[in-house]
Amino acid sequence: MKKNLLVTLANEKYLEQAKQLFSSVYFNAGWKGDYMLLAHNIPEEKLKWFRDKGILIKECKPLVDGDFGMMNGVVTSKFYLFTPEFKKWDTIIYLDGDIIVWGSLDKLTKEKGFSASSDMSNMRLRQHFVKKSNPTPEEHKLIERLRQNYDLSVQGFNSGVMVFNTKIINDNSFDILLKLSKEYEGKNGDQRVFNLFFYKKWKKLPSVYNFLVFGGKNQSQIKPKNVKVIVQHFLCDERPWEKMNYFHEEWKKNLERAENIDLNRIPKGKKWSHLKIFLYSSYIDLKKFRYTKFPRKYPKIFKFMKIIKIIDLLDRKDLK
């Protein structure tokens, strides 16, 4: 057993996505820790490939029937990560299956507590439950109940990339997650539950560790050919396993070379310096800010953000 663990989640229909993810982590990140699949209702004959590769399997008993907050109920299997059995590892990195990893994840093993990235449009906690400005009577009641214990204006996070030191796991962590999932129903599947569980307790990861793409576009308006990140996360519509996606060939290549995974011989991986992580994350954040309403509302302030023009050069150059 290794000190650190990388995990993804899949049901029977998502096995190719899991293989691609493990392949990109193996070849591009050079991950030296353990690998694990949270398996949700997968026949044993289809788990054999993973076992033969040395990938650990945790067969997860379904926690809900059907959908969960407008998502497949399989997402609730993430709750198992917060059971005492996972304390045997020091750090756990969880990645959704709709991700391509492009570089080393080693620096994440130094994270303390719980870390994640903000969601699309820097979503506030309220939007993880009710996205409409004119909620239904039932949604209004939910909002009022939430307000008794939570500030709904705080920023929420995306649960597709989560990094945590297992010291945060308590004997009752799993039970609390289940309780929250039943007590506060809403949208966004497991994400709303984790945002309550880690309310005001999470740290923000640099943006290169969860670059969100929605429908083939990203909020930073960076052209696909110029995207330079460590973790690219494809949310809904035009996923990389679909041929129209710009990154389909890369995804397909990763899937094909998954057959060559040999956990006894780990590649070096593509290292990123602290400087490169900082600069590219700042670039992503500033570009995202550039396309919000704030600069248009306060053009005089935005005029002084000349750093944008300098950092725009990163669209064409790669920092080493």
Beta strands, then each sheet from edge to edge (+ up, - down):
strand 1: 4-11
strand 2: 34-40
strand 3: 56-60
strand 4: 67-68
strand 5: 71-72
strand 6: 91-95
strand 7: 99-101
strand 8: 114-118
strand 9: 157-165
strand 10: 202-204
strand 11: 211-214
strand 12: 231-235
sheet 1: 3+ 2+ 1+ 6+ 9- 8+ 10+
sheet 2: 4+ 5-
sheet 3: 7+ 12- 11-
end
